[in-house]
């Protein structure tokens, strides 16, 4: 077998299954194991959770709730218009329309399998298909809307189990000189930062550029440019064209692939070392929380993110350690975290004065959080983060 398991993150729940009751009956759990494919260099979950369990009308994440995400999507759309001047845009995984809203004067179509989110964009006259992306849907959209100059997909392609089908579908619907822009977490940054919370049910894959290019070429697509992003703790914005397109391949594509090779991302030993770093991070995280609670510290969580679910369940951080989480997403408020059953409440204007420590569930928004919570910091309040290593800040 070419796929080798290198990391087990234990029993994990569905990350977006925020609970109405604190102690539910028959909560679904699965074994979160990570494997490396020696042939393709792809890193993925050992077994995939059925998409219907993750992406449905109860999906809680709304991208527009984050000011950082709103601003970055606006800036991206402006840059895309300047660089490529598309006359038509298709987004795969359009969420609540945060990206497509920025293209009011051209043909724009969304694909969003979560009906509650698709309904939002359909109501603002952005045609959105509440279906999973595949070849059948690609053919249907092509028949109705013709082909597209630009296809954009942020943090979605890594969710799709059959990548060959996904990329074939993109090749079909993309104009011959069109551009497909993909954004997903960077495996290189995950390895560097031991940010193992990027592995959860939705992330069927975490891509290296090396592996992604191997997969794309099977469907006559290839990478021609890459931008490194700080989004989600380190992502790649990958610009993809049809192989027959005459767009020049930028030098930084080879530069980043070489950086990955220097990091040893084509060698299984690298992932074995990463797995040991994860175990060390878990042990140190538990040690920090245990010592704080011995001294009766009051700890809350900030941002009941999907990826924080991996940390909480892997490290056994439940209500014995964290009193509650605050989160700005209305669909999460009044519910409980998956697996660990920690209450989630609406944030107040400032952190309660009785709180000593705050666990950064949304550590990738650290700068935004620190700016907002200056009073907490000024009165001596501390934050706990596990990235790039467990620490009190």
C-alpha positions as CSV (number, residue, x, y, z in Angstrom):
1,X,0.0,0.0,0.0
2,X,1.3,3.5,-0.9
3,X,-0.7,5.2,1.9
4,X,1.0,5.1,5.3
5,X,-0.6,6.3,8.6
6,X,1.7,8.7,10.5
7,X,-0.7,10.4,13.0
8,X,-3.7,9.5,15.1
9,X,-5.7,12.3,16.7
10,X,-8.2,10.0,18.4
11,X,-11.9,10.0,18.4
12,X,-13.3,13.2,17.0
13,X,-16.9,14.6,16.5
14,X,-18.3,16.4,13.5
15,X,-16.7,19.9,14.0
16,X,-19.8,21.9,12.9
17,X,-22.2,19.8,15.0
18,X,-22.8,22.4,17.7
19,X,-25.0,20.8,20.2
20,X,-28.4,21.9,21.5
21,X,-28.1,19.7,24.6
22,X,-25.0,19.5,26.7
23,X,-25.1,15.7,27.0
24,X,-26.6,14.4,23.8
25,X,-27.4,10.8,23.1
26,X,-25.6,9.0,20.3
27,X,-23.2,11.8,19.3
28,X,-21.3,10.7,16.2
29,X,-17.5,10.2,16.5
30,X,-14.9,8.9,14.0
31,X,-11.2,8.0,14.1
32,X,-9.1,11.0,12.9
33,X,-6.1,9.3,11.4
34,X,-3.7,11.1,8.9
35,X,-1.9,9.3,6.1
36,X,0.8,10.0,3.5
37,X,0.7,8.7,0.0
38,X,4.2,7.8,-1.1
39,X,3.3,7.9,-4.8
40,X,1.4,11.2,-5.1
41,X,2.9,12.9,-2.0
42,X,-0.6,13.7,-0.9
43,X,-1.5,14.0,2.8
44,X,-5.1,13.2,3.7
45,X,-7.5,11.7,6.2
46,X,-7.3,7.9,6.3
47,X,-11.1,7.7,5.9
48,X,-13.5,10.4,4.9
49,X,-16.6,11.4,6.8
50,X,-19.8,11.4,4.5
51,X,-20.2,15.0,3.2
52,X,-23.9,15.1,4.1
53,X,-22.9,14.8,7.8
54,X,-20.8,17.9,7.5
55,X,-22.4,20.2,4.9
56,X,-26.1,20.7,5.4
57,X,-28.7,23.2,6.4
58,X,-27.4,23.4,9.9
59,X,-23.9,24.6,8.9
60,X,-22.9,27.3,11.3
61,X,-19.9,29.1,9.7
62,X,-20.6,32.5,8.0
63,X,-17.5,34.0,6.5
64,X,-19.1,37.5,6.5
65,X,-19.1,37.6,10.3
66,X,-15.3,38.3,10.3
67,X,-14.2,41.9,9.5
68,X,-10.8,40.5,8.5
69,X,-12.4,38.1,6.0
70,X,-14.7,40.8,4.6
71,X,-11.8,43.2,4.0
72,X,-9.5,40.5,2.5
73,X,-12.3,39.3,0.1
74,X,-12.9,42.9,-1.0
75,X,-9.2,43.5,-1.6
76,X,-8.8,40.2,-3.5
77,X,-11.7,40.9,-5.8
78,X,-10.2,44.3,-6.7
79,X,-6.8,42.7,-7.4
80,X,-8.4,40.0,-9.5
81,X,-10.3,42.6,-11.6
82,X,-7.1,44.5,-12.2
83,X,-5.0,41.5,-13.1
84,X,-7.5,39.3,-15.1
85,X,-10.5,41.5,-15.8
86,X,-13.0,38.6,-15.8
87,X,-16.4,38.9,-17.4
88,X,-17.8,35.9,-15.5
89,X,-17.0,34.4,-12.1
90,X,-18.0,31.0,-10.6
91,X,-17.3,30.3,-6.9
92,X,-17.2,26.8,-5.5
93,X,-18.0,27.0,-1.8
94,X,-19.6,30.4,-1.9
95,X,-20.7,30.4,1.7
96,X,-22.8,33.6,2.3
97,X,-21.6,35.4,-0.8
98,X,-18.7,37.2,0.9
99,X,-16.6,37.0,-2.3
100,X,-19.2,37.2,-5.1
101,X,-20.8,40.3,-3.6
102,X,-17.8,42.2,-4.9
103,X,-18.7,41.5,-8.6
104,X,-22.1,43.2,-9.0
105,X,-21.7,44.0,-12.7
106,X,-20.7,40.7,-14.3
107,X,-22.1,37.2,-14.5
108,X,-21.6,35.5,-11.1
109,X,-22.7,32.1,-10.0
110,X,-22.2,30.3,-6.7
111,X,-22.0,26.6,-5.6
112,X,-22.8,26.1,-1.9
113,X,-24.2,22.7,-0.7
114,X,-25.4,24.1,2.6
115,X,-28.9,25.3,1.8
116,X,-29.1,27.8,4.6
117,X,-26.1,29.7,3.1
118,X,-27.2,29.2,-0.5
119,X,-30.6,30.8,0.4
120,X,-28.8,33.9,1.7
121,X,-27.1,34.5,-1.7
122,X,-30.0,33.6,-3.8
123,X,-32.0,36.2,-2.0
124,X,-29.5,38.9,-3.1
125,X,-29.7,37.9,-6.7
126,X,-26.6,35.8,-6.8
127,X,-27.6,32.5,-8.5
128,X,-26.4,29.8,-6.2
129,X,-26.7,26.0,-6.6
130,X,-27.1,24.2,-3.3
131,X,-25.4,21.1,-4.6
132,X,-22.0,19.3,-4.1
133,X,-19.4,20.2,-6.8
134,X,-18.9,17.4,-9.3
135,X,-18.9,16.6,-13.0
136,X,-22.7,16.4,-13.3
137,X,-23.2,19.8,-11.7
138,X,-20.4,21.3,-13.8
139,X,-22.2,20.1,-17.0
140,X,-25.5,21.5,-15.8
141,X,-24.1,24.9,-15.0
142,X,-22.2,25.0,-18.3
143,X,-25.5,24.3,-20.2
144,X,-27.3,27.2,-18.3
145,X,-24.5,29.8,-17.9
146,X,-21.8,28.8,-20.5
147,X,-18.1,28.7,-19.4
148,X,-16.4,31.0,-17.0
149,X,-13.4,33.3,-17.2
150,X,-12.6,32.9,-13.5
151,X,-13.3,30.1,-11.0
152,X,-12.5,30.8,-7.3
153,X,-12.6,28.4,-4.4
154,X,-11.4,29.2,-0.9
155,X,-11.1,26.4,1.7
156,X,-13.4,24.1,-0.3
157,X,-11.4,21.9,-2.7
158,X,-9.6,20.3,0.3
159,X,-13.1,19.2,1.4
160,X,-13.9,17.3,-1.8
161,X,-13.1,13.6,-1.6
162,X,-12.8,12.8,-5.3
163,X,-10.3,15.3,-6.5
164,X,-9.9,13.9,-10.0
165,X,-13.6,14.4,-10.6
166,X,-13.4,17.9,-9.0
167,X,-10.6,19.0,-11.3
168,X,-12.1,17.4,-14.4
169,X,-15.3,19.4,-13.6
170,X,-13.2,22.6,-13.4
171,X,-11.4,21.9,-16.7
172,X,-14.8,21.4,-18.4
173,X,-16.4,24.7,-17.2
174,X,-13.3,27.0,-17.5
175,X,-12.6,29.0,-20.6
176,X,-9.4,27.9,-22.4
177,X,-7.6,31.0,-21.3
178,X,-9.4,31.2,-18.0
179,X,-8.0,31.2,-14.4
180,X,-8.9,28.9,-11.5
181,X,-7.8,30.3,-8.1
182,X,-7.7,27.9,-5.2
183,X,-7.0,28.8,-1.6
184,X,-6.4,26.2,1.1
185,X,-4.2,25.7,4.2
186,X,-0.5,25.2,3.4
187,X,0.9,21.9,4.5
188,X,4.3,23.5,4.7
189,X,3.0,25.9,7.4
190,X,1.2,23.1,9.2
191,X,4.5,21.2,9.5
192,X,6.5,24.3,10.5
193,X,4.0,25.5,13.2
194,X,2.8,22.1,14.4
195,X,-0.7,23.4,13.7
196,X,-2.3,20.0,13.7
197,X,-5.7,21.5,14.2
198,X,-5.8,21.9,10.4
199,X,-6.7,18.3,10.4
200,X,-10.4,17.7,11.0
201,X,-13.4,16.1,9.3
202,X,-13.9,18.8,6.6
203,X,-10.2,18.9,5.6
204,X,-10.0,15.6,3.7
205,X,-6.7,16.9,2.4
206,X,-4.1,19.4,3.4
207,X,-2.1,20.2,0.3
208,X,1.6,20.8,-0.4
209,X,2.2,22.6,-3.7
210,X,4.2,19.6,-4.8
211,X,1.3,17.2,-4.3
212,X,-1.3,19.6,-5.7
213,X,0.5,20.1,-9.0
214,X,0.9,16.3,-9.4
215,X,-2.9,16.0,-9.0
216,X,-3.8,18.9,-11.3
217,X,-1.6,17.7,-14.2
218,X,-3.7,14.5,-14.4
219,X,-6.6,16.6,-15.6
220,X,-4.6,18.9,-17.9
221,X,-4.3,21.7,-15.4
222,X,-1.2,23.3,-13.9
223,X,-0.1,25.9,-11.4
224,X,1.2,29.2,-12.9
225,X,1.5,31.4,-9.8
226,X,1.3,31.2,-6.0
227,X,0.8,33.8,-3.3
228,X,1.5,32.9,0.3
229,X,-1.2,34.1,2.7
230,X,-1.5,34.5,6.5
231,X,-5.2,33.4,6.3
232,X,-6.1,30.4,8.5
233,X,-2.6,30.4,10.0
234,X,-0.9,30.0,6.7
235,X,-2.5,29.3,3.3
236,X,-1.6,29.2,-0.4
237,X,-3.5,31.1,-3.0
238,X,-2.8,29.0,-6.1
239,X,-3.3,30.3,-9.6
240,X,-4.1,27.5,-12.1
241,X,-4.5,27.4,-15.9
242,X,-5.1,24.8,-18.5
243,X,-1.9,23.3,-19.6
244,X,-2.5,24.4,-23.2
245,X,-3.0,28.0,-22.1
246,X,0.1,30.2,-23.0
247,X,0.1,31.9,-19.6
248,X,3.7,32.1,-18.3
249,X,4.6,30.0,-15.2
250,X,6.0,32.3,-12.5
251,X,9.4,31.5,-11.0
252,X,8.0,31.4,-7.5
253,X,6.1,28.1,-8.3
254,X,9.4,26.2,-8.6
255,X,10.8,28.3,-5.7
256,X,8.0,27.1,-3.3
257,X,8.2,23.5,-4.5
258,X,12.0,23.6,-3.8
259,X,11.3,25.0,-0.3
260,X,9.0,22.1,0.3
261,X,11.6,19.6,-1.0
262,X,14.2,21.2,1.3
263,X,11.7,20.7,4.2
264,X,11.6,17.0,3.2
265,X,7.9,17.0,2.3
266,X,8.5,14.2,-0.2
267,X,9.8,12.0,2.6
268,X,7.8,9.9,5.1
269,X,10.4,10.6,7.9
270,X,9.3,14.3,7.9
271,X,5.7,13.3,8.8
272,X,7.0,10.9,11.5
273,X,8.9,13.8,13.1
274,X,5.8,16.0,12.8
275,X,3.7,13.4,14.6
276,X,6.2,13.4,17.5
277,X,6.0,17.2,17.6
278,X,2.2,16.9,17.8
279,X,2.4,14.5,20.8
280,X,4.8,16.8,22.5
281,X,2.4,19.8,21.9
282,X,-0.5,17.8,23.3
283,X,1.4,16.9,26.5
284,X,2.6,20.5,27.0
285,X,-0.9,21.9,26.4
286,X,-2.4,19.5,29.0
287,X,0.4,20.5,31.4
288,X,-0.4,24.2,31.1
289,X,-4.1,23.8,31.7
290,X,-3.6,21.3,34.6
291,X,-1.2,23.7,36.4
292,X,-3.4,26.7,35.9
293,X,-6.5,24.8,37.2
294,X,-4.5,23.6,40.3
295,X,-4.2,27.3,41.1
296,X,-7.9,27.8,40.6
297,X,-7.5,30.0,37.5
298,X,-10.6,30.9,35.6
299,X,-10.2,30.0,31.9
300,X,-12.5,30.6,29.0
301,X,-12.2,30.0,25.2
302,X,-12.3,32.6,22.5
303,X,-13.7,31.5,19.2
304,X,-15.4,28.1,19.0
305,X,-13.8,27.4,15.6
306,X,-14.0,24.1,13.7
307,X,-10.3,23.5,14.1
308,X,-10.3,24.2,17.8
309,X,-12.5,21.1,18.1
310,X,-9.5,18.9,17.1
311,X,-7.4,20.4,19.9
312,X,-10.2,20.2,22.5
313,X,-11.0,16.6,21.8
314,X,-7.4,15.4,21.3
315,X,-6.2,17.0,24.5
316,X,-9.4,16.3,26.5
317,X,-10.1,19.9,27.3
318,X,-13.6,20.0,28.5
319,X,-15.6,21.9,31.1
320,X,-13.1,20.8,33.8
321,X,-10.6,23.2,32.2
322,X,-12.6,25.7,30.2
323,X,-15.8,27.3,31.6
324,X,-17.3,28.5,28.3
325,X,-16.4,29.8,24.9
326,X,-17.4,33.2,23.4
327,X,-18.2,33.3,19.7
328,X,-19.6,36.0,17.4
329,X,-21.4,33.5,15.2
330,X,-25.1,33.5,16.2
331,X,-25.7,29.9,15.1
332,X,-23.2,28.7,17.7
333,X,-24.4,30.9,20.6
334,X,-26.5,29.0,23.2
335,X,-25.1,25.7,22.1
336,X,-22.2,23.4,23.1
337,X,-18.9,22.5,21.5
338,X,-18.9,19.1,19.7
339,X,-17.5,16.3,21.8
340,X,-16.3,18.4,24.7
341,X,-19.7,20.0,25.5
342,X,-18.4,23.4,26.6
343,X,-21.1,26.1,26.6
344,X,-20.9,28.8,23.9
345,X,-22.1,32.3,24.6
346,X,-22.3,35.7,22.8
347,X,-19.3,37.9,23.5
348,X,-19.7,40.9,25.7
349,X,-18.0,44.3,24.9
350,X,-15.0,43.2,27.0
351,X,-13.9,40.0,28.7
352,X,-15.4,39.5,32.2
353,X,-13.0,40.9,34.9
354,X,-13.1,37.5,36.7
355,X,-11.4,35.8,33.8
356,X,-7.7,35.1,34.2
357,X,-6.8,33.2,31.0
358,X,-8.3,33.0,27.5
359,X,-7.7,30.0,25.2
360,X,-7.3,31.1,21.6
361,X,-9.6,28.8,19.7
362,X,-9.3,31.3,16.8
363,X,-5.5,31.7,17.1
364,X,-5.2,32.7,13.5
365,X,-7.1,35.9,14.3
366,X,-4.8,36.7,17.2
367,X,-3.9,40.2,16.0
368,X,-7.6,41.1,15.6
369,X,-8.4,39.6,19.1
370,X,-5.5,41.4,20.8
371,X,-6.6,44.8,19.3
372,X,-10.2,44.2,20.5
373,X,-9.3,43.0,24.0
374,X,-6.8,45.7,25.1
375,X,-8.5,46.2,28.5
376,X,-8.1,42.5,29.3
377,X,-4.4,42.7,28.5
378,X,-3.9,45.9,30.4
379,X,-5.3,44.5,33.6
380,X,-3.0,41.5,33.4
381,X,-5.2,39.0,31.5
382,X,-3.3,36.3,29.6
383,X,-4.0,34.2,26.5
384,X,-3.2,30.5,25.9
385,X,-2.1,29.4,22.4
386,X,-0.8,26.1,21.1
387,X,0.7,27.5,17.9
388,X,3.6,27.5,17.1
389,X,4.0,25.8,20.5
390,X,1.9,25.7,23.7
391,X,2.5,28.9,25.6
392,X,0.9,31.6,27.8
393,X,1.0,35.0,26.1
